[in-house]
């Protein structure tokens, strides 16, 4: 049967990032990951210490540039590496490591403005936390958005307060929702990160997170599988008291169901993670990223699933959201 899903160019049954970039820039687009030397408020003691339990010392920027190099040098190195594979690609400067709006406005301007002005940068992607955004910062981000394509990536991970406490997120769902609303008032695209397989969460709880996101004005989602990395708080917890890790089949089943509950216009930026194999403790199957993606494609095709198939179904969440 012919695939009639309109938000794809390669027979996928979900809204692919490749399709979005092609429609927006008419080109292959690569994100160059940068480390601007920021930290987080649940690391330095403002809200908590130690950071989220799963987070590496590099603040989820394990594949970003070296913080010992200036940002433009990081960008040029990353750009040259990607041009070896995609000579005609265009580029987005991706501020990935830690929370990239956690600092004075002067620092943010020093980091972002050089890339706003660069002709070979098509846009900026800024990863941060909802509690690292205030009116002054959001107003500044609006000025960027008026000059250059901009995406703000917000880490949510889960809507469930019990899990949020367990992973030491140190920020509330209410704060997250407010940040989304304020960003969208300025028409700034919002991309949300969630994690499947967090300790204690059932399949229904993970699906509830996506159902909740579907009620918000967001433009993209990154879905990650929880991976346990060496030298993290989560690794110490897992060593002392191992908790169940999703199998690949379980993960594929959850993701395909989550996609059914997402509005079809929401862009899927990621469906699995890219852990450094040298640091990975569990799950080992996550190393074979393309196998995971292929299994998701196969399951969706076999069951006739498309992104957004269940959008009209309104189901209550399995845990009170506060």
C-alpha positions as CSV (number, residue, x, y, z in Angstrom):
1,X,0.0,0.0,0.0
2,X,1.3,3.5,-0.9
3,X,2.5,5.6,2.0
4,X,0.3,8.7,2.0
5,X,2.0,10.4,5.0
6,X,2.9,13.9,3.7
7,X,5.7,14.9,6.1
8,X,8.4,12.6,4.7
9,X,10.6,12.2,1.7
10,X,11.8,8.6,2.3
11,X,8.7,6.5,3.0
12,X,8.8,7.1,6.8
13,X,5.5,7.1,8.6
14,X,6.5,10.0,10.9
15,X,7.4,13.7,10.4
16,X,11.1,13.5,9.6
17,X,13.6,16.2,10.3
18,X,15.1,15.6,6.9
19,X,11.7,16.6,5.4
20,X,11.5,19.7,7.6
21,X,14.9,20.9,6.7
22,X,14.3,20.3,3.0
23,X,11.1,22.3,3.1
24,X,12.8,25.1,5.1
25,X,16.2,25.3,3.5
26,X,16.0,23.2,0.3
27,X,19.2,21.4,1.4
28,X,20.8,18.8,3.6
29,X,21.3,20.5,7.0
30,X,23.8,19.4,9.7
31,X,23.9,20.6,13.3
32,X,27.4,21.3,14.6
33,X,27.5,20.6,18.3
34,X,29.2,23.3,20.5
35,X,30.3,23.5,24.1
36,X,30.1,27.1,25.4
37,X,31.1,26.3,28.9
38,X,27.8,26.7,30.6
39,X,26.7,24.8,33.6
40,X,23.2,24.0,35.2
41,X,21.3,25.3,38.2
42,X,20.9,21.8,39.6
43,X,24.7,21.3,39.4
44,X,26.0,24.5,40.9
45,X,23.7,24.6,43.9
46,X,21.2,27.2,42.8
47,X,18.4,24.6,42.8
48,X,20.4,21.4,43.5
49,X,23.7,19.6,43.2
50,X,25.0,16.8,41.0
51,X,22.8,17.5,38.0
52,X,20.3,15.0,36.6
53,X,21.3,11.5,37.6
54,X,21.7,10.3,34.0
55,X,23.7,13.2,32.7
56,X,27.4,12.9,31.9
57,X,30.1,15.3,33.1
58,X,29.9,17.0,29.7
59,X,26.2,17.8,30.2
60,X,24.9,15.7,27.4
61,X,27.4,17.3,25.1
62,X,29.7,14.3,24.7
63,X,29.9,14.8,21.0
64,X,30.2,18.6,21.2
65,X,33.4,20.6,20.6
66,X,36.1,21.0,23.2
67,X,35.4,23.6,25.8
68,X,39.1,24.4,25.6
69,X,38.6,25.9,22.1
70,X,36.7,29.0,21.2
71,X,33.2,28.5,19.7
72,X,34.1,29.5,16.2
73,X,37.0,27.1,16.2
74,X,34.7,24.3,17.4
75,X,32.3,25.2,14.7
76,X,34.8,25.2,11.9
77,X,36.2,21.8,13.0
78,X,32.7,20.3,13.2
79,X,31.7,21.8,9.8
80,X,34.8,20.4,8.0
81,X,34.2,17.0,9.4
82,X,30.6,17.0,8.2
83,X,31.5,18.4,4.8
84,X,33.6,15.3,4.1
85,X,30.3,13.3,4.0
86,X,27.9,16.0,2.9
87,X,29.9,18.6,0.8
88,X,26.8,20.7,-0.1
89,X,25.3,20.7,3.4
90,X,24.2,23.8,5.2
91,X,24.8,24.2,9.0
92,X,23.1,25.0,12.2
93,X,25.1,26.0,15.3
94,X,23.9,23.7,18.1
95,X,24.6,24.9,21.6
96,X,24.3,21.5,23.2
97,X,26.3,21.0,26.4
98,X,24.5,21.8,29.7
99,X,22.0,24.7,29.9
100,X,22.9,27.3,27.3
101,X,20.8,30.2,28.7
102,X,22.1,29.8,32.2
103,X,24.2,33.0,32.6
104,X,24.2,36.7,32.2
105,X,22.8,38.3,29.1
106,X,26.3,39.6,28.2
107,X,27.6,36.0,28.0
108,X,24.7,34.8,25.9
109,X,25.2,37.6,23.4
110,X,29.0,36.9,23.3
111,X,28.2,33.2,22.5
112,X,25.3,33.6,20.1
113,X,25.9,36.8,18.1
114,X,28.9,35.6,16.1
115,X,26.8,32.8,14.7
116,X,23.8,35.1,14.0
117,X,26.2,37.1,11.9
118,X,27.8,34.2,10.1
119,X,26.7,33.7,6.5
120,X,27.4,30.0,6.5
121,X,25.2,29.4,9.5
122,X,21.5,28.9,8.6
123,X,20.3,29.0,12.2
124,X,20.9,28.3,15.9
125,X,19.6,25.5,18.1
126,X,19.9,26.3,21.8
127,X,19.5,23.5,24.4
128,X,18.5,24.7,27.9
129,X,16.2,24.2,30.8
130,X,12.9,25.9,31.3
131,X,14.1,27.4,34.6
132,X,17.0,29.1,32.8
133,X,14.7,31.3,30.9
134,X,13.3,34.7,32.1
135,X,11.7,37.6,30.3
136,X,15.0,39.3,29.6
137,X,16.5,36.2,28.0
138,X,13.4,35.3,26.1
139,X,13.1,38.8,24.7
140,X,16.7,38.5,23.5
141,X,16.0,35.2,21.9
142,X,13.2,36.9,20.1
143,X,15.6,39.3,18.6
144,X,17.7,36.4,17.3
145,X,14.6,34.7,15.9
146,X,13.8,37.9,13.9
147,X,17.3,37.8,12.3
148,X,18.0,34.1,12.0
149,X,16.3,30.7,12.2
150,X,16.2,29.6,15.9
151,X,15.1,26.6,17.8
152,X,15.0,26.3,21.6
153,X,15.4,22.8,22.9
154,X,13.9,22.2,26.4
155,X,14.7,19.2,28.5
156,X,11.5,17.8,30.1
157,X,12.2,14.0,30.2
158,X,8.9,13.2,31.9
159,X,5.7,14.8,33.2
160,X,5.6,12.6,36.3
161,X,6.7,14.4,39.5
162,X,7.9,11.2,41.2
163,X,10.3,10.4,38.4
164,X,11.4,14.0,38.2
165,X,12.4,13.9,41.8
166,X,14.1,10.5,41.4
167,X,16.3,11.8,38.5
168,X,17.1,15.1,40.4
169,X,15.6,17.3,37.7
170,X,15.0,20.1,40.2
171,X,12.4,21.9,38.0
172,X,8.6,21.7,37.8
173,X,6.2,20.9,35.0
174,X,4.4,24.1,35.7
175,X,7.7,26.0,35.0
176,X,8.2,24.1,31.8
177,X,4.7,24.9,30.5
178,X,5.2,28.6,31.3
179,X,8.5,28.6,29.4
180,X,6.8,27.0,26.3
181,X,4.0,29.5,26.4
182,X,6.4,32.5,26.7
183,X,8.6,31.2,23.9
184,X,5.6,30.6,21.6
185,X,4.3,34.1,22.3
186,X,7.4,35.2,20.5
187,X,6.9,32.6,17.8
188,X,10.1,30.8,18.7
189,X,10.0,27.1,17.8
190,X,10.2,24.7,20.8
191,X,11.8,21.2,20.7
192,X,11.2,19.0,23.7
193,X,13.4,16.2,25.0
194,X,11.9,13.2,26.7
195,X,13.4,9.9,27.9
196,X,11.9,6.5,27.8
197,X,12.8,3.8,30.3
198,X,13.3,6.0,33.4
199,X,13.3,4.0,36.6
200,X,9.9,3.1,37.8
201,X,8.0,4.3,34.8
202,X,5.5,2.0,33.0
203,X,4.7,2.1,29.3
204,X,1.5,3.9,30.1
205,X,3.4,6.6,32.0
206,X,5.8,7.2,29.1
207,X,2.8,7.4,26.7
208,X,1.2,9.9,29.0
209,X,4.2,12.2,28.7
210,X,3.7,12.3,24.9
211,X,-0.1,12.8,25.3
212,X,0.6,15.8,27.5
213,X,3.1,17.2,25.0
214,X,0.5,16.9,22.3
215,X,-1.7,19.4,24.1
216,X,1.1,22.1,24.0
217,X,2.2,24.4,21.2
218,X,5.5,22.6,20.4
219,X,7.2,22.1,17.1
220,X,9.4,19.2,17.6
221,X,10.3,16.2,19.9
222,X,13.4,14.3,20.7
223,X,12.8,10.8,22.1
224,X,15.7,9.2,23.9
225,X,16.2,5.8,25.4
226,X,17.6,6.0,28.9
227,X,21.2,5.0,28.8
228,X,23.4,4.4,31.8
229,X,26.8,6.0,31.4
230,X,30.0,5.4,33.5
231,X,30.8,7.9,36.2
232,X,27.2,9.2,36.6
233,X,24.9,9.1,39.6
234,X,22.6,6.8,37.8
235,X,25.4,4.3,37.2
236,X,26.1,4.2,41.0
237,X,22.4,3.7,41.7
238,X,22.2,0.9,39.1
239,X,25.3,-0.8,40.5
240,X,23.8,-0.9,44.0
241,X,20.2,-1.7,43.1
242,X,19.7,-2.7,39.4
243,X,16.4,-1.7,37.9
244,X,14.8,-3.1,34.8
245,X,16.1,-1.8,31.5
246,X,13.8,-1.7,28.5
247,X,14.6,-4.3,25.8
248,X,14.9,-3.1,22.2
249,X,11.5,-4.7,21.4
250,X,9.9,-2.9,24.4
251,X,11.4,0.4,23.4
252,X,10.3,0.0,19.8
253,X,6.8,-0.8,20.9
254,X,6.6,2.2,23.2
255,X,8.0,4.6,20.6
256,X,5.6,3.5,17.9
257,X,2.7,4.0,20.2
258,X,4.0,7.4,21.3
259,X,4.2,8.5,17.7
260,X,0.5,7.6,17.2
261,X,-0.3,10.2,19.9
262,X,1.7,13.0,18.5
263,X,0.2,15.5,16.1
264,X,1.5,14.8,12.6
265,X,2.9,18.4,12.2
266,X,5.3,17.9,15.2
267,X,8.7,17.2,13.8
268,X,10.5,14.1,15.1
269,X,14.1,15.3,15.7
270,X,15.3,12.0,17.2
271,X,13.9,8.5,18.0
272,X,16.9,7.1,19.9
273,X,20.2,8.2,21.5
274,X,23.8,8.2,20.5
275,X,25.8,7.2,23.6
276,X,29.6,6.9,23.4
277,X,30.1,3.1,23.4
278,X,33.2,3.4,25.6
279,X,31.1,5.0,28.4
280,X,27.9,2.9,27.9
281,X,27.0,0.5,30.7
282,X,23.4,-0.3,29.6
283,X,21.6,-1.1,27.3
284,X,24.1,-2.5,24.9
285,X,21.6,-2.7,22.1
286,X,21.5,1.1,21.9
287,X,24.9,1.1,20.1
288,X,23.2,-0.2,17.0
289,X,21.2,3.0,16.3
290,X,20.1,2.2,12.8
291,X,18.9,-1.3,13.8
292,X,16.6,0.5,16.3
293,X,15.3,2.9,13.7
294,X,14.8,0.1,11.2
295,X,12.8,-1.9,13.7
296,X,10.6,1.2,14.4
297,X,10.0,1.6,10.6
298,X,9.2,-2.1,10.2
299,X,6.7,-2.2,13.1
300,X,4.9,0.9,11.9
301,X,4.6,-0.5,8.4
302,X,3.5,-3.9,9.6
303,X,0.8,-2.5,11.9
304,X,-0.2,0.3,9.5
305,X,0.8,3.0,12.0
306,X,1.2,6.6,11.2
307,X,2.2,9.5,13.4
308,X,-0.9,11.1,14.7
309,X,-3.3,8.2,14.3
310,X,-4.6,8.5,17.9
311,X,-4.5,12.2,18.3
312,X,-8.2,12.6,18.7
313,X,-8.3,10.1,21.6
314,X,-8.3,12.0,24.9
315,X,-7.0,9.7,27.7
316,X,-6.2,10.7,31.3
317,X,-2.7,10.4,32.6
318,X,-1.9,7.6,34.9
319,X,-0.3,9.8,37.6
320,X,-1.5,13.2,38.7
321,X,0.6,15.9,37.0
322,X,1.5,18.9,39.2
